[in-house]
Amino acid sequence: FGRITKQGDSYLRHLLVIGARNVVRYPKARSRVGAGWIEALLERRRPMVVAVAVANKLARIVWAMMTTGEFYRSKLAA
């Protein structure tokens, strides 16, 4: 958990981690974005490791959206 590769743009990677850190830090943001998954990780891992895991997941979601051309649909809405 929590690893993100060093490939690609370091600035974009940095921005993803900053955004993920805010999602992990503030409960209001967590309630909208995979709260159960993040809470479960926070029980087992340090917050910064969880933030990198969230950034990794976000990068994968964004990549899938860009390659398929589809819009994001959360599992709750599906």
Backbone torsions as a table, in degrees:
resi	resn	phi	psi	omega
1	PHE	NA	148.4	169.2
2	GLY	83.2	8.4	179.8
3	ARG	-99.0	140.1	175.7
4	ILE	-132.1	135.9	-174.4
5	THR	-68.8	160.2	178.7
6	LYS	-89.9	5.3	178.8
7	GLN	-76.5	156.8	175.6
8	GLY	86.2	-167.8	-174.9
9	ASP	-75.1	119.6	-178.1
10	SER	-67.3	-32.6	179.1
11	TYR	-66.8	-43.0	177.7
12	LEU	-64.1	-41.8	177.2
13	ARG	-59.9	-42.8	178.5
14	HIS	-61.6	-43.9	179.0
15	LEU	-64.6	-38.6	177.6
16	LEU	-62.1	-41.7	-179.7
17	VAL	-68.8	-39.0	177.8
18	ILE	-62.0	-46.1	178.6
19	GLY	-63.0	-41.9	179.8
20	ALA	-67.0	-35.5	178.5
21	ARG	-62.0	-38.3	177.8
22	ASN	-68.8	-36.7	176.8
23	VAL	-64.1	-40.5	-179.8
24	VAL	-70.1	-37.3	-173.7
25	ARG	-74.4	-38.5	-172.1
26	TYR	-106.7	119.3	-177.5
27	PRO	-59.7	-31.8	179.3
28	LYS	-61.9	-41.0	178.8
29	ALA	-68.6	-35.8	-179.8
30	ARG	-65.8	-31.5	-177.3
31	SER	-64.7	-21.4	-179.2
32	ARG	-97.1	-25.0	-169.8
33	VAL	-121.4	87.8	174.1
34	GLY	56.1	48.5	-173.6
35	ALA	-57.7	-44.4	-177.3
36	GLY	-62.6	-42.6	-179.7
37	TRP	-65.4	-43.1	-179.3
38	ILE	-67.9	-43.3	178.9
39	GLU	-60.5	-42.3	179.7
40	ALA	-63.8	-40.0	177.9
41	LEU	-67.5	-38.9	-179.3
42	LEU	-64.3	-26.4	176.9
43	GLU	-70.6	-26.5	-175.5
44	ARG	-106.5	-24.5	-172.2
45	ARG	-127.4	164.4	175.8
46	ARG	-70.6	152.5	-177.2
47	PRO	-58.1	-36.9	-179.1
48	MET	-69.1	-35.4	177.4
49	VAL	-66.5	-40.0	177.4
50	VAL	-64.5	-39.6	179.4
51	ALA	-61.6	-41.0	179.2
52	VAL	-68.4	-36.0	176.5
53	ALA	-65.0	-40.0	177.7
54	VAL	-66.0	-41.1	177.9
55	ALA	-62.3	-40.1	178.3
56	ASN	-62.6	-45.3	179.5
57	LYS	-64.4	-41.0	178.8
58	LEU	-62.7	-42.0	178.8
59	ALA	-62.1	-39.7	178.8
60	ARG	-66.9	-39.2	178.2
61	ILE	-64.6	-46.2	-179.5
62	VAL	-62.8	-42.5	179.5
63	TRP	-62.0	-43.6	179.6
64	ALA	-63.2	-39.6	178.9
65	MET	-65.7	-40.1	-179.1
66	MET	-68.9	-39.6	-176.6
67	THR	-76.6	-32.7	-178.9
68	THR	-92.6	-20.3	-177.8
69	GLY	77.8	9.2	-180.0
70	GLU	-88.9	161.2	174.7
71	PHE	-88.5	159.5	-179.8
72	TYR	-73.8	133.2	173.4
73	ARG	-129.6	119.2	177.9
74	SER	-71.4	159.2	-179.7
75	LYS	-65.5	-27.3	178.4
76	LEU	-67.2	-36.9	-177.9
77	ALA	-81.6	-21.7	-175.6
78	ALA	-74.0	NA	NA
